[in-house]
Amino acid sequence: MPGFLVENFGCRATQADGAALERQFEERGLARASSPAQASVVILNTCTVTAGADQDARAAIRRVRRQNPEARIVVTGCYAQRAPEELAAMPGVDLVVGNSHKHQLAEIVICGPVSAEKSRPAFVPLAGLTESRSLNTENSIFVSDIFAHTELLAAPVFDAANERTRPNLKVQDGCDNRCSFCVIPYVRGQSRSLPMDRSVREVNTLVDAGYREVVISGINLGRWGRDLGSTSAHVGTAALGCPGEQSSPAFLVDLIRTILDKTNLEKLRISSVEPMDWSDELIALVATSPRIAKHAHVPMQSGSDAVLRRMHRKYRPWHYREKIEKIRAAMPTAAIGADVMVGFPGESDSEFEATRRMIDDLPFTYLHVFTYSPRPGTPAAEMSNQVPLHWARERNRILRELVSEKKLAFMRSFVGRSLEAITLNGVGYDDAGEFTEALTDNYLKLRLRGRHEPNCWTLASIGDVLDGVLVGDTYKIDNHEVTPRKAQSFVNLRALRG
C-alpha cells in the first residue's frame, strides 16, 4: 500500500491542518509512513511567520529529496500560499498547494489536477491571478484567493511524544485584524469558525476515545462565532440544531459553556486569546469552572503605546494591564503567558524599556519572545528605521532572562502545596529514582515520582523545584492515592462533619 508522510512546521493551527490532511489520505486508503525514506508521498505543511520558518521549509525540501529521490514532494501551508512559484522552482517539488486548496490536497495528489478542478468549479490556478509569471516551472500550482476561502480543516492534533494525552482541536482559522507586521491574514484568509455542533461532536469523539483534557485553539480564537450569525439565548440549543429559540450573537464564551454542558470532558484548556476578547464574562467562567484549566495566554507584543500604534494593535498598554490584573485577581494560581516582539521597526531604547518595565510589573509566568522578522508585503517591512539585528537579539535575551526569574518564583510558590496534574507518556530517571512526566492544571511541568499510566488526572503534592521543573508525589489521604475529584469530595465531607 502506498505510504504518505505529513511533516508540519510552525504553530498549532498548522499542526491541526496537518492532522486533517492525514485524515484525508487515510480515508482514501493510504497508510502513514514512518519516515520520508519510507513514503511515496511527502507533504511538507509549511509556516511563513518568519524568514527562519521559510528557511526551515526549504531545507526540509532538500533533505527529503536526498533521503528519498523517488518520493513525490508536495508543499502546502502558509509559505505555499504566500510564495508558490518560489517553492515550485525548487528541484524535487512535485506540487504546490496553497491553504486555499488544502481541503482538496489528497484528491489533487491522488486523482490529479483535472479531477480536483472538476470537483471544485471555484478553482482558480495561480496563472489566472497574476499578469505574468517570473518563473516558468512544470510543477502544478494550486493557489487562489484566500479571502474567498470558507473551508476550515478540523482534526485533533496530538503531540508526537504524548499521542495519548491532551489533543488540540482547532475551532477557528483566519484573522480579520491587520497588524502591520503580520502576514497571516494574507495566507489564512478571513476569520471563520468551526460550527458549534461540529466542535461539540469532535470533543465528544475525543472524550469517547478516552481523552481527559482537550485544548481548543485558533489563529484568533477570541473571534470564534462572529461569522456564524447567531446562537441560542439558551446556550447551545440553536447552535446544535434546535429550532424556535430566540437568538443572540455567538461568542467564544458560548462555545465553552456548550462544551461543558454537552460533553463529559474532564478538563478544557483554552489557547491564546487576544486581550480585548478576555471579557469579564470569560474571565469569570474560566475562574469558576473546575473543568477549565487555570491558564491564560494573552498576546502583548509591546508595552509601548507608540509601538502598539505602529503595529496597528487594537489596545493600549493600560487596557492590557487592566486585563492581566483582572485575570490574576480572579485566578491567583493561574499560568499567565504572553507573546512579545522585540526589534519592531523604530523601537527605541525608551520604547523597549516600557515593554521591559510592564513585563516586570505584571504577574507573567512565562513568555514567548520573538525577534521581529520582516515579512514581504506587510506594512512594517516597508517602514524606515529597521532595528539592527544584534540590538533586537540583545533585547530578546533581556526579556527571556527576566521572565525566567518570574517563572521560577511562581513555581517555588507551590512547594508544600497540591496541584492537579495530568500524566503524560514520558518516564525518566534522576538521582531520586523513577518519575513520570506530567503537566499541572496551571501549565507547569511536573516530575511525578514513580511510574504512572498516561492520560490520568491526579492530585500532586509539590515538594521541590529541580532543573526548572516541579517535583512531587501523588496526593494521598489515609495512604490511598486520590484523584482531584475524590480529594474535593473528602474535603467537602469533612466540612459537613464539622
N, C-alpha and C positions, 0 to 999 in steps of 0.2 A: 504494500500500500504506500503511495507517495506520502512523504512527510513534509511538514511545514514547521517553521520556527518564527515566532514573533519576538523581536528584540525591541524593548521600549527605552526611550531616553526622555528624561525630564520629569515633569510634575505628575501628581496623582491623576489628573484628568487624562494625560497621555497614557498612563498605565491602564486607566479604565477603558479607554478606546482600544488598547491592545487586548484586553480581556474580551471585549466584544468581537474583535477580529478573530481571536482564537475560536470563539463560539461559531462564527460564520463558517470557518473552514471545517470544524468538527461536524457541524450539521450537514456538510456536503461530503462527509465520509473520509476526510483526510485525518491522518494521525499526527500528533505533535512529536516532532523530533527532539532529541536530547541536546543536540548541538548543531551549529551551522554545517559542520562536516557531514552530518547525517541527513540533512534536509535537502529536498529537491527544490523547495521554495523558501527563501529567507525574506521576511518582511521587516524592514527597519522603520520603526514608528518614531519619527524624529521630533525634536524640540528646536525652537529657534529663538528662545528668550534672550540669549546672549551669543556673542561671537564664539565663545568657547563651546556652546552647545552645537553650533554649526560645525566646528572643527571635529567634535566627537563623532558626529554623523558621517562626515567624510572619511574619517579614519576607520570607522566601522565598515564602510563600503569596501575600502581597500583590504581590510582584514578578512572579511568574508570571501572576497574574490581569491585571496591567497589560500585560504583554508579549503575552499570548495569551488574550483573554477567552473564546474558544471551546474552549479545552483543558479536558479533564476533569482535575481536580486530585485525586490520591489521596495521602493522608497515611498513612504507615506508620512502623514503628520504635518506639523506646523511648518517645518523647513520646506517640505514638498509643496505646500500651499504658497509659501512666500517666494521661492526661487526655483520653480520646477525645471526650467531649462538648464540652469547651472548644474543640477543634480543629474538630469538626463544625459548631459555631456560627459559624465564620468564613466570611464571604462568599467564594464561589468554590469551597469544598471540596465535592467530589462524594462521596468515600468516605473513611472512616477505617478502616484495617485494622491491628489490633494485631499484635505479634510472635506472638501465639497463632495467628494465621491467615495469617502472612506466606507460609507454604509453599503457600497456596492463592491468593495475591494475583492472579496473572494470570487464573486461572479466574474469580475473583469479578469482575474488571474486564471480561473479555471475555464471559463467559456469564451473569453476573448472580448475585444473591444466592440465588435459588431453586436454581440448578444446584449452587452450592457447598454449600448446606445438604444437598441430597440426597446429594451425593458424600461428605459427611462427617457421619455421624449424630451425632458428638460436638459438633457446632457448637452453641454457646450464645450467643445475642445478648446484648449488654450489658444490655438491659432485663430479661433473666432473672436477672441477677446483682445487681441493685440494687432496693431497695424503691421508690424514686421517682427521677424524672429532673428535675433542676432546670432543665435547658434542653430545650426542645422544638425539634427540628430535623427537617427532612425528609430529611436525609442518612442514608445507610446506614452503620451502625457494626458492624464485625466485631471483637469483643473478647471473650475468655473467659478462664477461669482459667489463667494462665501456668504454674502449678505442675503442671497436668495435661498440659502440653505436652511431647511427647517427640521432636518433629521437630528436625533440625539441618540448616539450609541450608548447603551447602558448594559453593563455586565459587572459583577463584583470583581474587585481586584484583591489578590492575596499576595502578601509579601512572600518572596521566594523562600525565606527562612522560616516563615510562620504560616504555611498554607492552611493550617487547621485552626487558625485564630484570627480575629479582627479583620474581616473582609471590609473593603472600602467600596461604597456604592456611589457612583456619580449620578446626581439627580438634577444637575443644571450644567449648561455649557454656554459658551459665548459671553460677550460683555458689551453693554451699551455705553460704558464710560469711554472717555478718550484721553487717558493720561498721556502726557506728551512724550514719555519715554517708552511707551509700551506698544509692541507690535501685535499683541494677542487678539484684539478685536478684528484685525485685518486678516488673520489666519484662522480664526474660530467663528467669526460672524456675530450676529446679534444674540442677545440673551434668549435662551429657550429652556424650558423646564420639562423634566420627566413628569407626566401627569400623575396626580395623586394615586389613582388606582394602580398604575404600574409600579410606582415607588413602593406602595404597601405590599403589592404582590411579590416584588423582588425581596423585600425584607422578610416576608413570611416564608419564602422559599429558603432563605438562609437560616432562619430560625428552625424550620423543619429539618434542615440538614445538620442541626446541632450547634450552630454558632451562637455565641453568647454576647458578643459585642459586635456592633456594626458601626462603621464610620460613614457618615454621609458627607459628600464633598461636591464641589463645583468650581468653575472658573470664577464666578461671582455668586456664591451660594446665597448670600443675603437677598438676592433678587429673585429667588425661586418664587414661581407662581404668578409673577406680574404679567406674563404673556399668556396665561391660561384663562383670562377672563374673570371668572368668579368662582367662589366655592361656597358651601353652605354656611349659613349663620350658625347652624348646629354642626360643629366641626366634623368634617369628613364625609357627611352623607351625600351631598350633591356631587362632590368630587369623586365619590365612589359609585356614582351612577344612580342615586336615589332621586327621583323627580319630585317636583312640587314644593321644594323648600325655598324660603326667601334667601336671596344670595347677597354676598358681600365680597369685597376684594380678597384675593388669595395672598397669603404671606407665608414666609418660612415658618413662623410660629404655628400656623395651621397644619402644615405638613408634620411638624414634630409632634404636635398633640395627636394627630391622627395615627401616626406610627405607634405612639404609646397606647392609644385606645384600641387599635385594630390588630395589634400583634402582641405576642408574648415575649418580645425581645427583652433580655435582662438589662442590657446597657447600650445606650445610644451615645455616640460621640459625634460632635459637630466640628467640622474642619473650619478653615478660615472664613471669617465673616467681616466685611468692611465695617469700620467704626460706626458710621451713621445708620447701619442696619441693626446695631445692637440696641433695640428698643427696650424701654423699661419692662415691657411685657415679656420679651425674650429673656432678658436677664433674670426676671423673677421665675420664669418657667425652668430655666437651667438650674437656678439656685435651689429650687424647692423640690424638684423631682429626684428621687434616689435612683431613677433609671436613666438619668442623663449624666454623663461624665463631667466632672467639675474641671473644665478645660475651656479656655477662651483664647483663640488666635485672632488677633486684631491688627491687620496691616497698618503700619505707621508711616513708613517711608522716610519722613523727616520731621524734626521738631522745630524747624524754622518756617515761619509763616511765609517769608519771601520764596523759599524753595518750594513749599507746597503749592503756592500760586503758579510758579513756573512749571511745576509738574501737572498742573490742571487738576489737582486733587480737590474733592468737594467738601473739605472740612478744614478748620483752622486748628492750630495746636491746642487752644483752650477747649475746643469741642472734644478733641481726642483725650485730653487729660481727664475731662469730666466723665467720659465713658469708662475709662480704665478705673477710675476711683469708684464709680458705681459698681462695677463688676467685682472689685476687691471687697467693697463693703458688703455686698450680697453673698460672696463666696470667699471667706477668709483663707481657705486652704487650696483654692483653685490654682492650676497652672495658668499663667497668662503670658502669651508669647506674641511676637510681632515680626513683621518684615521691615527691614530698614535698609535704605540705599545710601551709600556714600559716594562722593565724587560726581554728583549730578552737575551738569554744566553751570558754571558760575558760582558753585558752592564755596563761599569764603570761609576763612578761619572762624569768624564770629557765627556764621550760619551753622557750621559743623558743631561749634561749641553749644549752640542752642539744642541741637539734637542730643549731644552727649549729656547735657545737663538734664534734659527731660527723661532720658533713659535712667540716669542716676536717681532721679526723684521718684519715678513710678515703680510699682511693685512687679516688674517683669521677672519671670523665672527662666526664660530662655529667649533668644533672638535668632532670626535668620538674617545675617548681614550680607548684603550684596554690594559689590563694586559696580558702579554704573558702566554699562556697555552700550555704545550707540548702535541702534538698530536702523537699517536703511528704511527710508520712507517715513520715519517718525519726526515730529517737530523738534524734539530735543537733539536729534542728530545734526540738525542744521544750526543749532544755537552756537553763538560765539563763546569764547572763554571756556573751552573744554578744560577740565581739571587734569593736570598731569597724572599719569597712572600711578607713579610712585607715591604721590600725595594721597591718592584715593586708597591705595593699599595700606598705607600707614594709618589712615582713619579707620579702615576696616579692622585692623589689629587692635586699635584702642578700644573700640566698641566690643569686640569679642572678649577681650580681657576683662572689661567692666562687667559684662553680663555673666561671665563665668564665676566671678566673685558673688554676684547676686544669686545665681543658681545654687552655689554651694551653701550659702547661708540659708536659702529656702529649704534645701534638703536636710540640713542639720537641725532645722526646727522640728522635724518629725521624729528624731531619735527619742525613744521612750514612748512613742505614740503608736497607734494602729491605723493602717490604711488598707482599703480594698485594693486588690490587685488581680489581674488575670494572668494565668500562667501561659507561657509561650513554649515553643518547641525546643529552644536551646537548653542544653545541660552542660555544665562545666565544672571545673575544679579549681580551688585556690588553697591557700595554706590551712584553711579551716575545714576543708573537705568538699563534698559534692554540693552543687547548688543548681536550681532551676531558674532560668531567666523568666522574669515577669514584668508587667507594666502596671503601675498603680492607676487608680481612677483619675488622679490628678497628674498623669503623664510623666511619671518618674520611673526610670529603670530600676529594677529591684533584683537582687540575688536572693532567692528564697531557699533557705537551707534544705537540703535533701532533694530527692527526685520526686517530681510530681507530674501527673498527667497534664498535657496541654489543654488549653481552652476551658479552664475551670476558674471561677471566681473564688477567691479566698480572702480571709482577713489576716493581714500580716502584722506582726509586732516588730517595729523597726528598732534595730539595735545599734546600727553604726552606719557611717558613710565611708566607703572604701573605693578608691580609684574613680571617684565621680559617680558612684552607683550606691543606692541604698542597699543595706544588708539586713535581712530579717528572717524570722521564723514564723510558721503558721500560728495564728492566734488560737489559744486553747482555753477551754472552760472545763474545769474538773478533769484535766488531762485528755480531753477529747477535742480533736480539731473541728473547727466550726466554719461555716460559710458566713458571709456578711449578713445574710437574711436571718440565719439562726441566732447569730450574736445579737442582732437587734431584738429578736423575739425574747431572748433571755433577759436583756436589759429592760424591756417593757414589762416582763413578768415580775422582775424584782421590784420595779417601781410600783406595780399594782399591789404587791405583798407588803409594801412599806418597809 
